[in-house]
Amino acid sequence: MPLIEVHLIENVFDSAQKKQIIEKLTDAMVSIEGENMRGVTWVKISEVTSGEWGIGGQPLTTEAVKALAAGMKAA
């Protein structure tokens, strides 16, 4: 059975957004595997503590992700 794992930095997405992520990723997978697989398609969201996810040797924080989403350069 398909399992889609999503890792996010904590406090970037609210509950409604995470629900939407689950729904849309499930829909995407079902569009490939067929509707009969919807009930056994899992989506797991894990949140990583702010500053404990590194990119390019630098820790990424909740604030930096929110700045990127707003179109600003992350510090």
N, C-alpha and C positions, 0 to 999 in steps of 0.2 A: 504494500500500500504506500502511496506517495507521502512523503513527509517533507514539507518546506520549512526550513529554519531561517528565521530572520533575527539578526542581532542589531540592536539599536542602543544608542547612548541614552541613559535614563533621562526622563523629564523633557524630552524633545517632543514626543507625540502624546496626545491625550488619549483617553479611552475610546472616544469616538473615532479618532484617526486609526488607532490600532485595530478596531473592529473593521474599518474600511480596508485596511491592509489585508486582514484575514479573508474578507469577502472577495476582494479583487484578485488576490493570488489564487484562491480556490477556483474562481471563475476562469482564470487563465489556464490553470492546469486541466480543468474539466473540458475546456475548449479543445484540448489536445487528446486527452485520454477518453473522453466520452462521459455523458451525464450519469451513467450508471456508477461511476466511480466517485461521485460527489460525497457520498456518505462515508467514504473511507479515505478521503484526502485530508491530511492533517496539516495544519499550519501552527508552528510553535514560535512565539516571540520571546526572546530573551533580552533583557536589558543589562547593559554593562555600565558600571559606575562611571560617572563623569571623571575624565582624566586617566582612566585605566584602559583606554583604547588608543593606540598610537598609529599615526600615519606619517611616513617620512621621518621617523625618528622623534616625532613630537607628540606629546599627549593631546588628545582631542577632548574638549570639554563640551558640556551641554550648551554653554554660552556661545562657543565657537560655532557649533552646528546651527544654532538659531541665527547667528549673524550670517552664515552662509545662505541659509534659507531666505533671509531678508534681502539678499543681494549685496551684502557688505563683505569685505575681506575679513576672514577669520584672523584673530590675533595669534 
